[in-house]
Amino acid sequence: MKKTAILFSIFALVLLLMGCKNESDNYIDPRGTDYAGSESCIQCHQAQYETAFHSSHFKASSPPTKENILGHFTNGRNTFVYDKDTKLVMEERNDSLYQVLYKNGKEVEAHSFDVLFGTKHAQTSAYWKNHYTFELPLSYYKSLNSWATSPGYSATKVNFERQIDKECYGCHSSNIASRYVETSSDSITFMTIEVEDFMNKNTLLYGIDCERCHGPAKQHVQKHLKFPDLKIAQNIVSFKKLTRQQKIDACALCHSGNDKAKIKSRFQFKPGDKLSDYFRAIPGSNDSIHYDVHGNQLGLLAQSKCFKKSERMDCMTCHNPHENSSQNMVVYSKICMSCHQQTKHTEMTLTTISKKSLQNNCVECHMPKQMSNAITFQASNSKKKSNYMLRTHKIAVYPTNKK
């Protein structure tokens, strides 16, 4: 009887241990079996995951839930007027959100919000049609606290047919592929579609997730769950171990404005790779005329004397990629002052700007907000074109308008 009880206890323990499998073992990622999925990171990196989850990186694209979408859907704040007979109205229908075109009071066309892009300064959206996505005519801009034309769209003519290039997803998502993923109990089959821009919505991974920046994590998760006492990260890319250029390349993949002369897809890039293996040229010219404040942060930073003279300065000198940029300018001033403690300002500057501002807001003068020529938009019933205002990453001495 004792033996039976012992055998039963052992059997029960074995069943229990078999049930305590790593959840990532059952996860199927469209990128392949080497990936564990970002949610697996919560088990050991909860604090980093929670801050990253609310960051602009994670929200570079997102599903069209009411929690994610910016903009108003209530009467008085949900209508864009093209002319006296034509208007576009943001409407909620059966738990889905739409942009609805009316002409002479009659509905002509309606398209749903299927994919959201951006969250920090503005948000544009797209709808799915025959395995392609098309940008909706109106976007939401925080600077206006209102709907306005999507970048480059007409304020007099409605257009639902502008296709969003697959390459846009290369910086706004962690994956989208021109392939189907068929799952079964024992294998995954990938079926490749020959049309290059063809997209399968089932392979879309919203936002820039953990593995987009740290590489495939399946082995890393398995190793550390099995050996929780390990103090040094195994089977994962740690940015601490990357060279300065490798760190810069990882950020420059999407922040160098380099969308031409492509050799390989951005989705193939792994941290530690050389950007030159993916593009024929890396921005580095001293000509800043063609460098827009939207998207080409590296091109502008690379022209700064601070960057040129430093052997250590990289993007993470000022930015924590797990968090949104701080709105507290004092934070950045402390970083500046770590190298510029003996900086002397001109007599004119000292007489026009307070001592407190000079100490606590270096960025306002040396990295001012500038108009983006890449993004222009118009508000309803307005002929004026507005430009996206973003802070330049070219650190320099700029003329001041203060008298």
MIBA-312594 format. One record per residue: x, y, z of N, C-alpha, C, O, CB in turn. Coordinates in steps of 0.2 Angstrom, whole numbers, plus 5000, padded with zeros to 4 digits. Each point is the difference from the previous one (the first is absolute). Glycine has a CB too. Example, Ala and Ser with C-alpha at 12.3 -4.5 7.8 and 13.67 -1.06 7.14 Angstrom:
2
506649725039499650065000500450065000500549995003498649955003 500750114990500450065001499650055003500350065001500349914989 
//
This chain:
403
500449945000499650065000500450065000499950054997499249895009 501550064998500450065000500450014994500050064997500249915015 500049974984500350014994499550034995500250044996500549865006 498750084998499550034995499950075001499950044996499549855004 500650135007499950085001500650044998499950054997499449915013 501350014991500650034998500050014992500250054997500449905013 499349994987499950004992499550054998500150044995500349845005 499050135003499550044998500350085001499850044996499349875007 501250105003500350075001500550024995500050054997499849935015 500649974986500550014995499750024993500250054997500649885009 498750034993499650014993499750075000500050034995499849845004 499950155007499750065000500550064999499850054997499349905011 501550044995500550055000500250014993500150054997500349925015 499749974984500250004993499550044996500250044996500449855006 498850104999499450034996500150085002499950044995499449855005 500850125006500050075002500650044997499950054997499649925014 501150004989500650034996499950004993500250054997500549915012 498949994988499950014993499550054998500050034995500249855004 499450145006499550064999500350065000499850054998499349885006 501550085000500450065001500450024994500650015001499449975011 499850014982500450024994500050074999499650045002500149864993 500950135002500050074998499550014995499949974995501450035007 498350054999499550024996500250024993499649994995499850055015 501249984989500350024993500149934996500050014994500650095011 499449844998500049944997499449994995500149974995500649985014 498850084993499349994996499950064996499550004996500149935013 500850124991499950064996500349994993500549984999499550095012 499649954984500250004993500150074998499550044999499949854999 501250135000500150074998500149994992500349964997500350085014 499150014985500050004993500750014998500249994994498750055005 501649985005500750014998500449945000500549994997499450125007 499849844999500449935000500049975007499850045005500950004986 499549905010500049975006500650025005500049985006499549934988 500950145004500550025005499850065004500350025005500549954987 498650055007499750065003499549975006499649964999500550114991 499949975015499649985006499450055001499649985004501549975002 498950114991499550045001500150055006500349985005498949944990 500750145004500250055005499649995007500350015005499950074986 499349895009499649985007500449965004499950005006499050024989 501549945002500549955004500550045004500249975005499649944986 500350155007500550045004499850025006500450025005500050024984 498949975012499750025006500249965006500150035006498950014988 501249905005500149955006500650025004500149995006499449924987 501050125003500650035004500250074999500450035004500049864994 499250144997500250074999499350055000499950034996501149934997 498750035013499350035000500050075000499650044996500149875010 500850124997500050085000500250034993499750044998500749955014 500149984985500250024993499449994995499950044996501349935007 498549974998499449994995499550055001499750024995500649865006 499550135005499450055002500150074997499650034997500149905013 500950094991500250074997500050004993499850044996500949995014 499649924987500149994993499349994996499950034995501349925007 498450025002499349984997499650074999499650004995500449895011 500250164998499650064999500450054996499850064999499649925012 501250004986500450054996499850014993499649964997501350005011 499450094989499950014993500249944995499849994995500250145008 500649845000500249944996499549954999499849974995501450065009 498549955002499549955000499450024997499649954997500950015014 499350104989499450034997500250024993499550044997500049995014 501049964986500250024993499449984995499950034995501449965007 498449954999499449984997499649965006500349975004500250024984 498950015011499549965005499449994997499850034995500850035014 499049894994499349984998499650065001500150045005500149844997 499250134995499650055000499550005006499450004999500750014989 500149985018499550005006499950075002500350054998500249845006 499050125000499850065002500550035005500150065001498749914998 501649985004500550035005500650024996500350055002499349875006 500550064986500650024996499950064996500550044998499849845002 499150134997499950054995499950075003499750015005499749904988 501050135004499950075002499450034995499849984995501550035008 498550055000499550034996499350005002499849955005500950034986 498850065007499450005003499449974995500150004994500350105012 499149874997499549974996499350025002499549974999501249934999 499350165005499450035002499850064996500550034997499849935015 499150054987499750064996500450065002500050025006498949924993 501350104996500350065001500750004999500450054999498749985008 501249914994500849995000500249954996500649985000499450065012 499549934984500249944996499950014993499949954996499849985014 500250134987499850024993500650044997500250055003498649945000 501349994991500550044996499650024994499749964996501449985008 498950134994499650024995500550024994500550035000498650025008 500749914986500450014994499750064996500450054997499949835003 499150124999499650064997499349995003499849965004500950044985 498850055008499450005003499649944999499549995003500550134994 500249834998499649944999500449945002499749955000499850114990 501149955012500449945002500350005007500350055002500049944986 499649965016500350005006500249935002499749954997499650155007 501249895000500249945003499949995007500250055004500749944987 498849965012499850005007500349945003499949944997499050125000 501449955009500249945004499449975004499750045004501550014997 498749894998499449975003500149935003500549964998498850104994 500449925013500049945004499449964997499450025001501350035009 499549894988499449954998500149935002500649974998499250114992 499849905014500149935002500749985003500349954998498850024994 501150075012500650005004500650004995500649995002498949945006 500450104986500650014995500050084999499450035000500649854995 500550145003500150084998500150014993500449964997500150065015 499250034985500050014993500150074998499950055004499449854995 501050114995500050074997499549994994500049964996501250075007 498250014998499549994995499950074996500050055002499449875006 500650074985499950054996499350014998499649964998501550024997 498750095006499350024998500050054994500450055001499249925011 500050024984499950064994499250015000499649964999501550004994 498850115008499350025000499649965005499449994999500750044989 500249965018499749975005499949925000499749975004499750144997 500849864993499949934999500749965001500550034997498549994995 501049935011500649965001500349974993499649974996500150005016 500950044986500349984994500549945001500049964996499850165000 500649895009500549955002500250005007500050055003500449974985 499849925015500249995007500549955000500049954997498950085007 501749995000500549965001500249995007500050065004500449974985 499849925014500149995007500750015002500550004996498649925004 501050105006500750015003500249935001499849975005500050155000 500749864991500349935001500749995004500149965003499250014987 501150085008500750015003500150075002499950044996500549864997 499950115013500250075002500750005000500449965001498650055006 501250054991500850024999500150065005499750054998500449904990 500350045017500250065004499650015006499449985000501150074989 499849995015499650025006500250065004499750045003500149844998 500950144998500350055003499850074998499750045004501349894998 499150094992499850074997499349994996499750055000501649985000 498649924997499549994995499849934999500449965002499950154993 499249885002499849934998499749994993499550044999500449945014 500349984983499749994994499749935000500349965004500450124989 498949905002499749935000499949984993500150034995499350005015 500549904990499949974993499549945001499849985005501450044992 498549974997499549945000500349954995500450014995498650075007 500849864999500249944996499549994994499450015001501149945009 499950034984499649994994500449954996500550024997498950095003 500449834999500349954996500849995001500450014996498750024995 501049975016500749985002500550064999500650005000499249894997 499950175003500450075000499650045005499450005001501049994986 500050065015499750055004500050074997500550024996499949925014 499150104991500050074997499850055005499749995005499949964985 500850105010500050055005499350045000499850024994501449995005 498550005006499450045001500150074999500550035002499049895006 500050124989500250074998500150055006500350054999499049934991 500450005016500150055006500549965005499949945001499050124996 501549985006500449985006499850055006499750054999501249904993 499450035014499850045006500750035002500549975000498549965003 501050144998500650035002499950035007499550045001500849994987 500249965016499950025007500150085000499850035005500649865000 500050134991500250085000499350044998500050055003501249924993 498450005001499350034998499549975005499450045000500949984988 499849935015499549965004499449994995499450015003501050045008 499749934983499549994995500249964994500649985000499050135004 499949874993500149964993500250054995499850065000499449865003 501350064993500250044994500249954994500049945001500450165007 499849934987500249954994500649965002500450025003499150064989 500549865006500649965001500550034996499950034995499449865006 501450105001500550034996500050004993500049954997500750025013 499350094987500050004992499450004997499950004994501249955007 498350035003499450004997499650064998500250055003499749855004 499750104989499650064998499550025005499749955003500550024985 499750095012499450035005499450014996499550025003501350035005 499249944985499450014996499849944997499450004997501050125001 500049835001499849944997500149945004500649995002499650064987 499349905012500149945004500349954996499949984995499150055012 501549944997500449944997500149945004500350015006500350084987 499149865006500149945004500549954996500049945003498850075002 501550014990500449954996500750005001500449974996498750034996 501250045013500750005001500349945004499849995006500150144993 500449834997500349945003500650015005500450044998499249904992 500450035016500550005004500549954998499949945001499450105009 501349984989500649964997500249955006500050025006500450074986 499749855006500249955005500650025004500149985006499549934986 500950135005500650025003499850055006500450005005500249994984 498850045011499850045006500049965006500150025006499250064986 500449865007500049955006500649985003500149985005498949984990 501650055001500649985002500350055006500449975004499849994984 499550105013500250045005499450015005500150035006500750034987 498649925005499450005004499749945003499550005004500350104990 500549845005499849945003500649955001500650024997498350004997 501049935009500549955001500049944995500549974999499550065013 499549974984500049954994499350014996499550015003501249915004 499450074987499449994995500349964994500550034997498850075007 500449854994500349964995499549984994499450005001501449955008 499550044986499649984994500049925000500249974995500150144998 499449865012500049935001499449985005499850045004501549954993 498549955002499549985004500349955006500549974998498650044993 500649995015500349965005499549955001499450015003501350085002 499449844993499549955002500349965005500549985000499150024988 500049995017500249975006499749935001499449994998500850125008 500149844997499849945001500349975007500350045003499549934984 500049975015500249985006500849995001500350005005498649954996 501450044993500749985000500550044996500649995000499049905002 500150164994500450044995499750074998499450015001501149884995 499950155002499850064997500250004993500649994998499550075013 499549964984500150004993500050084998499450035001500149854997 501050144999500050074997499849994992500449974997500450085012 498749994989499950004993500250074997499650055002499549864999 501450104995500250064998499650034994499949964995501350015009 498650094996499750034994500550044996500450035003498549985004 501049984987500550034995500050085000500550034998499549864996 499450135007499950084999500350035006499849995006499149994988 501650065005500450035005499750045005500149995006500850014986 498650045006499650045005499449975003499750035004500750074989 499549845005499449975003500149995007500649985002499249964987 499750075015500049995007499549965003499450004998501150115003 499749855004499549955003499950035007500550005004499949904990 499050135008499950035006500149965006500150025006499150054988 500849865005500149965006500749995002500249985005498949964991 501450095000500750005002500250075003500650015001499649904990 499350145009500250065003500150005007499549985004499850074987 501349975012500150015007500150085001500450034998500249855003 498950145003499950075001500650035004500349975004498550024995 501450074999500550045004500749974999500149954997499050085011 501450004996500749985000500049965007500150035005500450074988 499649845006499949965006500849985003500450024997498449934999 501250015009500649995004500549964995500650024999498849985012 500449964985500449964996500250034994500549984996499049925008 500250154994500250044994500750045002500450014995498450015001 501349995010500650045002500549955003500650025000498750085001 500549855002500449955003500149944997500449955002499350105008 500049934984500149944997499549955002499750005006501550034992 498849914999499649945002500249985007500650005002499349964986 499550035016500249995007499749935003500049995006499950134995 499949834994499849945003500549965004499849985006499550024984 501350005008500549965004500250045006500149975005500449984984 499550125011500150045006499549985005500249995006500350104987 498949915005499449995005500149935003500049995006499250094988 500949875002500049935002500649995005500049975005499550004984 501150065009500650005004499950035007500249975005500550034985 499050065010500050035007499449985004500050005006500550104989 499049875002499549975004500249935003499849985006499350084987 501449915004500249945002500650015005500149965005499649994984 500750105010500550025005499950075002500450054998500449874996 498750095011499950075002500550035004500050075001498949904999 501750005002500550035004500550034995500550035002499349885007 500250084984500450034996500050085000499450024999500549874994 500750145008500050075001500150044993499950064999500549925013 500049984984500250034993499549984995499949944999501350065004 498550044993499549994995500349954995500650014997498950105004 500149844997500349954996499550004994499450015000501149915009 499850064985499649994994499650064998499449994997500649895005 500250184999499650064998500550064999500650005002498449965005 500850094989500550054999499950065005499550025001500449964987 500750035016500050055005500350064997500650004998499549915011 499650154991500350064997500650025004500450044997498549994999 501249955010500650025004500649974996500650035001498849975010 500549944986500649974997500150024992500549984997499349925011 499850144990500150024993500450064999500150045005498849924993 501550054997500450054999499650074999499449994998501549934997 499450135005499750074999499649994993499450024999501450055008 499649914988499750004993499449954999499550024997501650024999 498949915008499549955000499450035003499449984998501449925002 499350135005499450035004499750064995499450005000501149985011 499950064986499750054995499749974995499450024998501550055005 499349874994499749974994499349975002499650004996501649975000 498850015010499349975002499550055000499449994998501249935009 499650144995499550065000499950034993499550024998500850005014 500349984985500050034993499649964995499850034995501350025008 498749894999499649964995499450034998499750004995500849905010 499250145000499450044999500050075001499650044999499849865005 501250124999500150085001500550034996500350055002499349925010 500550004982500550044996499750024993500450024996500549915010 498550064994499650024994500349974993499850024995500050095011 500549834995500349974995499549954997500049945002501250075003 498450014990499549954997500249994993499549974996499650075012 501549974990500249994993500649964999500349995005499250124992 500649864998500649964999500049945004500549985003500150124993 498849875005499949955005500349934997499849994994499150075011 501449904999500349944998499649945003499849954997501350105002 498749965007499649955004499550035004500050065002501049864998 498550045001499450035004500250025007500449975003498849964991 500550125009500250025007499849945005500350005005499550124992 499749845001499849955005500549955001500049965005498850064991 501749974999500549965001500650025004500449965003499350004986 500350105013500550035004500049975007499450005003500550114990 500649885010500149975007500550055003500550024997499249865000 500250145010500450045003500749975000500149945002499050105006 501450004990500749985000500250004992500649994999499349945012 499650074985500150004993500350074997499950055004499249864995 501250094996500250064997499550034995499749974996501549995005 498650105000499550044996500250004993499650004995500150075015 501049934989500250004993499949944996500050004994500950085010 498949874999499849934997499350014998499849954996501049985011 498850124995499350004998499950064995499550004997500249955014 500750104990500050064995500650014997500649995003498550065004 500949984987500650014996500450065003500650014999498949944991 500150105013500350065003499750015007499449995001500950064987 500149985016499850025007500150085000500550024998499849875008 499150144996500150075000500650035004500149975006498650034994 501650054997500650025004500350064997500550035001499849865002 499350144992500250064996499950065005499650005005500149954984 500750105009500050065004499450054998499950055003501349944999 498549994992499450044997499449985004499749954999500950054990 499250055015499449985004499350034996499549995003501250025008 499450014984499450034996499549954999499450015001501350074993 499549855005499549954998499949965006499649955000500850054989 499850025017499949965006499450035004500050055002501249924999 498249994999499450035003500049985007500349945002499150054987 500350055015500049985008499649945001500049975006500150154996 499549864993499649945001500349944997500150004994498950075006 501349885004500249944997500850005000500349944999498650054995 501450075005500849994999500350035006500550054999499349964988 500149975019500350025006500849994999500450045002498649945005 501249964991500749995000500450044995500550035001499249865001 500050134992500350044995500150075003500650034999498949914992 500150085013500150075003500549995006500450055001498449994996 501149915007500550005006500749994998500450025003498749935003 501050014988500749994997500350064998500650004999499049894998 500050175002500350064998500250045006500450064999499049944991 500449985016500150045006500849995002500349955000498550045004 501550074999500750005002500049955006500549975001499750154995 499349885008500049965006500149924998500449975003498850115003 500449904989500149934998500649994996500349955002498550054997 501550054997500649994997500649995004500449964999499150104992 500549985015500650005004499949955005500649985003499550144996 499449855003499949955005500249934997499849984994499350095012 501249894998500149934998499549955003500049944999501250095001 498450005005499549955003499350024999499549965001501350035007 499050074989499350035000499649954995500349994994500150135009 499149864999499549974995499350025002499950045004500949864995 498750074998499350025001499849995007499650045003500149934986 500649975015499849995006500350045006499949995006499949904990 500750165001500350045005499450055003500050025005501149984988 498450015002499550055002499349965001499650035004501050064990 499349865003499449965000500049935003500449974998499350104991 499849925014499849935003499549974995499450025000500950015012 499949924984499649984995499349965002499649994997501450004996 499050005014499549975003499450055002499549985002501349935002 499450154996499650055002499950064995500450004995499949975017 499250074988499950064996500550055002500250005006498649974992 501350074998500550065001499750045006499450025000501049994988 500050015017499850045006499850074997500350034996500549905012 498750094996499750074998500450055005499950064999499049894997 501550025008500450055005500650014997500549964999499049995011 500650124988500650024996500650005005500650004997498750074995 500649935014500650005005500449934999500650005001498750085007 500349874991500349934999500650014995500549975000498449975003 500950094991500550004994500550055002500649994998498549984994 500750085011500650065002500549975004500650014999498550075001 500749875005500549975004500549964996500649995001498650005008 500549974985500449964996500550054996500649994999498549925000 500650154999500550054996500550025004500650014998498450024995 500849995014500550035004500649955003500550025002498550065001 500849864996500649955002500650014995500549985002498649945002 500850114990500650014996500150074999500650024998499149884996 499850155007500150074999499950045006499750055001499849934988 500950005016500050035007500250074999499850055004500349845002 500450124990500450075000499750044994500450054997500649905008 498450034992499850044994499950075002499750025005499749884991 500850154999499950075001499550024994500149994995501150035010 498350024998499550034995500250074998500450035004498749905001 500750094990500150074997499750055005499549985004500649984984 500150105012499750065004499350014998499650015004501550044997 498749944993499450014997499549955003499550015003500950044987 499949885010499649955003499850015007499549985003501049944988 500150105013499950015007499550055002499750005005501549964996 498750094994499650065002499249984998499650045002501450044997 498949874996499449994998499749945003499349994999501050064990 500149905014499749945002500249995008500650025001499549934987 499450045016500249995007500549955002500049954996498850095006 501549975003500549955002499749935002500349954998500450155007 498749904997499749945002499849964993500149945000499450115010 500349984985499949974993500649984997500049944997499050135002 501649965002500649984997500249945004500449954997499950165000 499649885009500249945004499549944999500349945000500250145008 498949934991499549955000499749984994499549964999500350085012 500450004983499649994994500550014994499950044996499049995009 501649934995500550004994499649994994500250034994500849945013 498649984993499749974994499650054996500050004994499949895012 499750164998499650054996500450044996499750024994499549985016 501450024991500450044996500449964995500150024994500050065015 500249864993500549974996499749944996500349974996500550065012 498549954994499749954996499350024999499549975002501249945002 499150154993499450035000499549964995500249964996500350155006 498849905000499549974995500050034993500150065000499249915011 500749994984500050024993499449974997499849955001501550074999 498550014994499549984996500249944996500650004997498950115002 500149845000500249944996499750024993499450024999500649905010 500450074986499850014993499749944997499749994995501250095003 499249865006499749944998499349995002499649964997501549995004 498750085004499349995002499650075001500250045004500249865002 499150114989499650065000499349985000499849944998501150134996 498749975009499349985001499550065000500350065002500049835004 499150104993499550065000499449985005499849945000500650104988 499450015015499449995005499450014996500050034994500650015016 498849944992499450014997499850074999500150045004499549865001 500250124989499850074998500650055000499950065002498949915002 501850004995500650045000500449994994500149954998499950055015 500250064984500449994994500850005002500449994996498750074998 501049965013500750005002500349935001499649965003500150155003 500949884992500349945001500550005006500350055001499749934987 499949975017500450005006500649954999499949954997499050095010 501649984996500649955000500149975007499850035005500750044986 499649875009500249965006500650035003500550024997499049874998 500550135012500550035003500449945004499749975005499750144996 501249884998500449955004500750035002500250054997499249864997 500850075011500750025003500649974995500049944999499550075013 500950044986500549984996500649965004500050015006499850084986 500549865005500549975003500750024998500549975002498849934999 500750164996500750034998500150055006499750055000500249934987 500650005017500250045006500450064997500649984997499349925011 499950164993500450064997499850065003499650005005500549944984 500250125009499850065002499550034995500250014994501050015012 498250004996499550024996499950075002500050025006499549874992 500350154997499850075001499450015004499549964999501050074990 499550015016499450015004499550064998500350054998500449905012 498750044991499550054998499950055006499750054999499849874993 500850065014499950045006500450074999500550004998499349905009 499950154995500350075000500250025007500350055001499149984989 
//
